[in-house]
Every structure is written in structure tokens, then in C-alpha cells.
Amino acid sequence: MNILVGIDGSPDADTALAWALREAALRSSRVIVLNAFRVREFAGPFNREVSLDKEREDARATVEQALQRVTGPDHREVDVD
């Protein structure tokens, strides 16, 4: 069984991530961390060009930063995707 948790960098999302990691440790499960974005919103009123690669990098960084805030530098007690 996997546990899916969505994050956005907020304190409430960190709380949800911490819960998901604790549950996964108790159940020997994997955690899937999701950070989503809407491309159209990023383009804004001027329809600027949007780099999906950059948005993906930023999303990955958001996930990694959240993991470090919640667990410290070593969060590999639980498998995280």
C-alpha cells in the first residue's frame, strides 16, 4: 500500500507530510509526495513563456525542502517517491 500526500510548501502541508511519513513507517509503506501546478496560471496576464522543465525542477525542490523541514537531512527511513 502506498500513501499519497500533496504538498505546497505551507505549514499545513508539512503537517500532512509528517503524518504520511509516520503512517508509512507504521505500515511499512511507501510515501508518494505530490506537488502540482497549473501552467496557465504561471503564464499570467502577459502570456509569458513557461518552461515545464523549470516548473518540474521547482516542484522537486519544494518536495525536497519539505522533507528536510519535516524530518531533517535524513528522511530515508521510509521510501519516498
C-alpha positions as CSV (number, residue, x, y, z in Angstrom):
1,M,0.0,0.0,0.0
2,N,1.2,3.5,-0.9
3,I,0.4,6.7,0.9
4,L,-0.2,9.8,-1.3
5,V,0.3,13.3,0.2
6,G,0.0,16.6,-1.6
7,I,2.2,19.5,-0.6
8,D,2.5,23.2,-1.5
9,G,5.2,24.4,0.9
10,S,2.8,25.6,3.5
11,P,2.9,24.7,7.3
12,D,-0.3,22.7,6.9
13,A,1.3,20.7,4.1
14,D,4.3,20.0,6.3
15,T,1.9,18.6,8.9
16,A,0.3,16.4,6.3
17,L,3.7,15.2,5.1
18,A,4.8,14.4,8.7
19,W,1.6,12.4,9.2
20,A,2.1,10.5,6.0
21,L,5.7,9.6,6.9
22,R,4.7,8.4,10.3
23,E,1.8,6.3,8.9
24,A,4.2,4.8,6.2
25,A,6.7,3.8,8.9
26,L,4.0,2.1,10.9
27,R,2.6,0.2,7.9
28,S,6.0,-0.4,6.1
29,S,4.6,1.6,3.2
30,R,6.0,4.0,0.6
31,V,5.0,7.7,0.5
32,I,4.3,9.4,-2.8
33,V,4.7,13.1,-2.4
34,L,2.8,15.3,-5.0
35,N,3.4,18.9,-5.7
36,A,1.2,20.1,-8.6
37,F,1.0,23.4,-10.6
38,R,-1.2,24.8,-13.3
39,V,0.7,26.1,-16.3
40,R,-1.9,28.6,-17.4
41,E,-1.7,30.4,-14.0
42,F,2.1,30.6,-14.3
43,A,1.7,32.3,-17.7
44,G,-0.1,35.2,-16.1
45,P,-1.9,38.1,-17.9
46,F,1.0,38.7,-20.3
47,N,1.1,35.1,-21.6
48,R,4.8,34.8,-20.9
49,E,6.5,31.6,-22.0
50,V,6.5,28.9,-19.3
51,S,9.3,26.3,-19.0
52,L,7.8,23.0,-17.9
53,D,11.3,21.7,-17.1
54,K,11.8,24.7,-14.7
55,E,8.4,24.1,-13.1
56,R,9.3,20.4,-12.6
57,E,12.6,21.4,-11.0
58,D,10.9,23.8,-8.7
59,A,8.3,21.2,-7.8
60,R,11.1,18.7,-6.9
61,A,12.9,21.3,-4.9
62,T,9.6,22.1,-3.0
63,V,9.3,18.4,-2.1
64,E,12.9,18.0,-1.0
65,Q,12.7,21.2,1.1
66,A,9.5,19.9,2.8
67,L,11.1,16.6,3.5
68,Q,14.1,18.3,5.1
69,R,11.9,20.6,7.2
70,V,9.8,17.7,8.4
71,T,12.5,15.1,9.0
72,G,15.8,16.7,8.8
73,P,18.5,15.8,6.3
74,D,18.0,12.0,6.7
75,H,14.4,11.1,5.7
76,R,15.2,7.8,4.2
77,E,13.6,5.7,6.9
78,V,10.6,5.5,4.6
79,D,10.7,5.1,0.8
80,V,9.6,8.4,-0.8
81,D,8.8,8.9,-4.4
